[in-house]
Amino acid sequence: MSMSEPAREWTAMELVKTTASFFQERGVGEPRLSAELLLGHVLREERLQLYLHHGRPVYPAELERYRELCRKRLEGWPVQYLTGEQFFLGRRFMVDSRVLIPRPETELVVEYGLERVSSRSSLSVLDVGTGSGCIAVSVALAVPDALVAAVDISEGAIEVARSNARLHGVEDRVRFSRADLFSDELPVVNAGGYDLVISNPPYIPDREWEGLQIEVRGYEPRQALTVPEGMECYRALVSRSCMLLRPEGIICLELHADAARQVKEMLEEKGFADVAVLQDYSGFDRIALGRRIA
């Protein structure tokens, strides 16, 4: 589909097929999915509806909006920023360039973290580096009586996270605040500490930045992705863990695959028990867990 092609009448499915081929020729990642999500966004239809309504005409104003989004996709814009949403654990979250786009691997962090504290009552949880709020909101939805605190260094991220808490009806059960992991600002809402500290912190070393995909390097917030060496946030979280966690509390961290051994050693040296490294769907080391002993 040429961006300057003369006007013609299109049906939804013709447009999806033509755009997918066009994207594939130009090396756009996930060309078919990109075409479906962008057109669905413009037409306000889910992907399945595009196929159910495959003969639906795409009107000129819709076509122009769609082409505008396709141009941005060709430039490297992530689809999620163009549509303003990403699904996480089956729920829709609003995202924009102020926050990292939630990844499927982070769903495992939530699942494994909650699994380790599933038998506890009056659960208290701290989400460090909340970004879009996907972890904090998902925890609040999974455990309706949980006390959830969520922090981020970015005011913009906090605004997005609060919007997502309102979207999912948990704005009264998640406390968001700005805090710097590398200072003494992290909140201890419960005098006795938290049952679970969970985090997907920045962990990409600066040296890897230029090698990242353009969708990441050109558009996602670098502050949410990189630190100078890669280990700084892990050190800060583990060093503060005894202050933040109550006895028997669980720490659950998303990992850079290359950091697994070092993070495991950090937790063991800090005196954590049941330290484990778990893998993601692709077989990479992705999650580190440990239990604070009194």
C-alpha positions as CSV (number, residue, x, y, z in Angstrom):
1,M,0.0,0.0,0.0
2,S,1.8,3.1,-1.2
3,M,1.5,6.0,1.2
4,S,0.8,8.3,-1.8
5,E,-1.5,5.9,-3.6
6,P,-4.6,7.6,-5.2
7,A,-7.8,7.3,-3.3
8,R,-9.8,4.1,-3.8
9,E,-12.4,2.1,-1.9
10,W,-11.0,-0.4,0.6
11,T,-12.5,-3.0,2.8
12,A,-11.0,-3.7,6.2
13,M,-9.5,-7.1,5.1
14,E,-8.1,-5.8,1.8
15,L,-6.4,-3.1,3.8
16,V,-5.0,-5.5,6.4
17,K,-3.6,-7.8,3.7
18,T,-2.1,-5.0,1.6
19,T,-0.6,-3.2,4.6
20,A,0.9,-6.4,6.0
21,S,2.7,-7.1,2.7
22,F,3.8,-3.5,2.5
23,F,5.2,-3.7,6.0
24,Q,6.9,-7.0,5.3
25,E,8.7,-5.6,2.3
26,R,10.1,-2.8,4.4
27,G,11.2,-4.9,7.3
28,V,8.7,-3.8,9.8
29,G,8.5,-6.2,12.8
30,E,5.3,-8.3,13.1
31,P,3.8,-6.9,9.9
32,R,0.4,-8.6,10.0
33,L,-0.1,-7.9,13.7
34,S,0.9,-4.3,13.2
35,A,-1.6,-3.8,10.4
36,E,-4.4,-5.4,12.4
37,L,-3.8,-3.5,15.6
38,L,-3.4,-0.1,13.8
39,L,-6.6,-0.6,11.7
40,G,-8.5,-2.0,14.7
41,H,-7.5,1.1,16.6
42,V,-8.7,3.4,13.9
43,L,-12.0,1.5,13.4
44,R,-12.4,1.0,17.1
45,E,-12.7,-2.8,16.6
46,E,-10.9,-5.7,18.1
47,R,-8.7,-7.8,15.8
48,L,-11.3,-10.6,15.7
49,Q,-14.0,-8.1,14.6
50,L,-11.8,-7.1,11.6
51,Y,-12.2,-10.6,10.3
52,L,-15.9,-10.9,11.3
53,H,-16.5,-7.6,9.5
54,H,-14.0,-8.3,6.7
55,G,-16.1,-6.5,4.1
56,R,-16.6,-3.4,6.1
57,P,-15.7,-0.3,4.1
58,V,-12.9,2.0,5.3
59,Y,-14.0,5.5,4.8
60,P,-11.7,8.3,3.6
61,A,-11.2,10.0,7.0
62,E,-10.5,6.6,8.6
63,L,-8.1,5.7,5.7
64,E,-6.2,9.0,6.2
65,R,-5.8,8.4,9.9
66,Y,-4.7,4.8,9.3
67,R,-2.1,5.9,6.8
68,E,-0.8,8.4,9.2
69,L,-0.3,5.7,11.8
70,C,1.3,3.4,9.2
71,R,3.8,6.2,8.3
72,K,4.8,6.4,12.0
73,R,5.1,2.6,12.2
74,L,7.5,2.7,9.2
75,E,9.6,5.3,11.1
76,G,9.9,2.8,13.9
77,W,7.2,3.9,16.3
78,P,6.0,0.9,18.5
79,V,2.5,-0.1,17.8
80,Q,1.6,0.2,21.4
81,Y,2.5,3.9,21.5
82,L,0.5,4.5,18.3
83,T,-2.6,2.8,19.7
84,G,-2.0,4.0,23.3
85,E,-2.5,0.5,24.8
86,Q,-0.9,-2.8,25.7
87,F,-2.4,-5.9,27.2
88,F,-0.9,-7.3,30.3
89,L,-2.2,-10.5,32.0
90,G,-5.2,-10.2,29.7
91,R,-6.1,-6.6,30.7
92,R,-5.8,-3.4,28.7
93,F,-3.3,-0.8,30.0
94,M,-2.8,2.7,28.7
95,V,0.8,3.4,27.6
96,D,2.7,6.3,26.0
97,S,6.3,7.4,25.6
98,R,6.5,8.2,29.3
99,V,6.5,4.5,30.3
100,L,8.1,1.3,29.2
101,I,5.8,-1.0,27.2
102,P,4.9,-4.0,29.4
103,R,6.3,-7.3,28.2
104,P,5.0,-10.8,28.5
105,E,8.0,-11.8,30.6
106,T,7.0,-9.3,33.3
107,E,3.7,-11.2,33.6
108,L,5.7,-14.1,35.0
109,V,7.2,-11.8,37.7
110,V,3.7,-11.0,39.0
111,E,2.6,-14.7,38.8
112,Y,5.6,-16.1,40.6
113,G,5.8,-13.3,43.1
114,L,2.1,-13.8,44.1
115,E,2.5,-17.6,44.1
116,R,5.2,-17.3,46.8
117,V,2.8,-15.3,49.1
118,S,-0.5,-16.9,48.2
119,S,-1.1,-18.3,51.7
120,R,-0.7,-15.0,53.5
121,S,-3.5,-12.7,54.6
122,S,-3.6,-8.9,54.7
123,L,-0.9,-8.9,52.0
124,S,1.3,-5.8,51.6
125,V,3.2,-5.3,48.4
126,L,5.7,-2.7,47.1
127,D,6.3,-2.3,43.4
128,V,9.5,-0.5,42.7
129,G,9.8,1.2,39.3
130,T,6.1,0.9,38.6
131,G,6.1,2.5,35.1
132,S,2.6,2.0,33.6
133,G,1.5,0.5,36.9
134,C,0.9,-2.9,35.3
135,I,2.4,-4.8,38.2
136,A,0.8,-2.8,41.0
137,V,-2.6,-2.8,39.4
138,S,-2.5,-6.5,38.5
139,V,-1.5,-7.3,42.1
140,A,-4.4,-5.2,43.4
141,L,-6.8,-7.0,41.1
142,A,-5.5,-10.4,41.9
143,V,-5.6,-9.9,45.7
144,P,-8.5,-7.5,46.5
145,D,-7.5,-7.0,50.2
146,A,-3.9,-6.3,49.4
147,L,-2.2,-3.1,50.5
148,V,-0.2,-2.0,47.4
149,A,2.4,0.8,47.2
150,A,4.1,1.7,43.9
151,V,6.9,4.1,43.3
152,D,8.8,5.5,40.3
153,I,11.3,8.2,39.8
154,S,9.3,9.7,36.9
155,E,6.4,11.9,37.6
156,G,5.1,11.2,34.1
157,A,5.1,7.5,34.8
158,I,3.2,8.0,38.0
159,E,0.6,9.9,36.0
160,V,0.2,7.0,33.6
161,A,0.1,4.5,36.4
162,R,-2.6,6.4,38.3
163,S,-4.7,6.5,35.1
164,N,-4.4,2.8,34.8
165,A,-5.4,2.3,38.4
166,R,-8.5,4.4,37.7
167,L,-9.2,2.4,34.5
168,H,-9.3,-0.8,36.5
169,G,-11.1,0.6,39.5
170,V,-8.3,0.1,42.1
171,E,-7.3,3.8,42.5
172,D,-8.3,3.6,46.2
173,R,-6.1,0.6,46.8
174,V,-2.8,1.4,45.2
175,R,-0.7,4.3,46.6
176,F,1.5,5.8,44.1
177,S,4.4,8.1,44.9
178,R,7.6,9.4,43.4
179,A,10.8,8.0,44.8
180,D,14.4,7.4,43.9
181,L,15.7,3.9,44.4
182,F,19.2,5.3,45.0
183,S,18.1,7.6,47.9
184,D,16.3,6.9,51.2
185,E,12.9,7.8,49.7
186,L,11.4,4.3,49.4
187,P,8.3,4.2,51.5
188,V,7.7,1.8,54.3
189,V,3.9,2.0,54.5
190,N,3.6,-0.9,57.0
191,A,5.6,-0.4,60.1
192,G,6.5,-4.0,59.9
193,G,7.5,-3.9,56.2
194,Y,6.1,-5.6,53.1
195,D,5.3,-9.2,52.4
196,L,6.4,-8.8,48.8
197,V,8.8,-6.4,47.1
198,I,8.5,-6.8,43.4
199,S,10.4,-4.9,40.7
200,N,11.2,-4.8,37.0
201,P,14.0,-2.3,37.3
202,P,16.3,-0.8,34.7
203,Y,18.9,-3.4,34.0
204,I,20.3,-2.9,30.5
205,P,23.9,-1.8,30.6
206,D,24.6,1.5,28.8
207,R,27.0,-0.4,26.5
208,E,24.1,-2.4,25.0
209,W,21.9,0.7,24.2
210,E,23.0,1.2,20.6
211,G,22.4,-2.4,19.8
212,L,18.7,-2.4,20.8
213,Q,15.9,-2.4,18.3
214,I,14.9,1.0,16.9
215,E,11.4,0.5,18.4
216,V,13.1,0.5,21.8
217,R,16.1,2.8,21.4
218,G,14.2,5.5,19.5
219,Y,11.0,5.7,21.5
220,E,10.9,4.0,24.9
221,P,12.2,6.0,27.9
222,R,15.8,5.2,28.4
223,Q,15.6,6.0,32.1
224,A,13.3,3.0,32.5
225,L,15.7,0.7,30.6
226,T,19.4,1.4,31.3
227,V,21.9,1.9,34.0
228,P,25.6,2.4,33.6
229,E,26.7,-1.1,34.4
230,G,23.5,-3.1,34.6
231,M,23.7,-4.1,38.2
232,E,23.1,-0.9,40.1
233,C,19.3,-1.3,40.7
234,Y,19.8,-4.9,41.8
235,R,22.4,-3.8,44.4
236,A,20.2,-1.0,45.6
237,L,17.1,-3.2,45.9
238,V,18.9,-6.1,47.7
239,S,20.8,-3.7,50.1
240,R,17.4,-2.1,51.1
241,S,15.5,-5.4,51.2
242,C,15.9,-5.9,55.0
243,M,14.5,-2.5,55.6
244,L,11.6,-3.0,53.2
245,L,10.6,-6.6,53.9
246,R,9.1,-8.1,57.0
247,P,10.6,-11.4,58.2
248,E,9.6,-14.1,55.8
249,G,8.9,-11.5,53.2
250,I,9.7,-12.3,49.5
251,I,11.7,-10.3,47.0
252,C,10.9,-10.9,43.3
253,L,13.0,-9.3,40.6
254,E,13.0,-9.4,36.8
255,L,16.4,-10.1,35.5
256,H,18.7,-9.3,32.7
257,A,19.6,-12.9,31.6
258,D,23.3,-12.2,32.1
259,A,22.7,-11.0,35.7
260,A,21.2,-14.1,37.2
261,R,24.3,-15.5,38.8
262,Q,25.3,-12.2,40.4
263,V,21.8,-11.4,41.7
264,K,21.5,-14.9,43.1
265,E,24.8,-14.5,44.9
266,M,23.7,-11.0,46.2
267,L,20.6,-12.5,47.8
268,E,22.4,-15.4,49.3
269,E,25.1,-13.1,50.8
270,K,22.3,-10.9,52.2
271,G,21.0,-14.0,54.1
272,F,18.0,-14.8,52.0
273,A,16.6,-18.3,52.0
274,D,15.0,-20.3,49.2
275,V,16.8,-18.2,46.6
276,A,15.8,-19.3,43.1
277,V,16.3,-18.2,39.5
278,L,13.4,-19.0,37.1
279,Q,13.2,-18.9,33.4
280,D,10.9,-17.2,31.0
281,Y,9.0,-18.7,28.0
282,S,12.2,-18.6,25.9
283,G,14.3,-20.4,28.4
284,F,16.2,-17.3,29.6
285,D,16.9,-16.7,33.3
286,R,14.3,-14.0,34.0
287,I,13.2,-14.0,37.6
288,A,15.1,-14.0,40.9
289,L,13.3,-14.8,44.2
290,G,14.3,-15.0,47.8
291,R,12.8,-15.2,51.3
292,R,14.0,-12.9,54.0
293,I,14.6,-14.8,57.2
294,A,14.4,-13.1,60.6
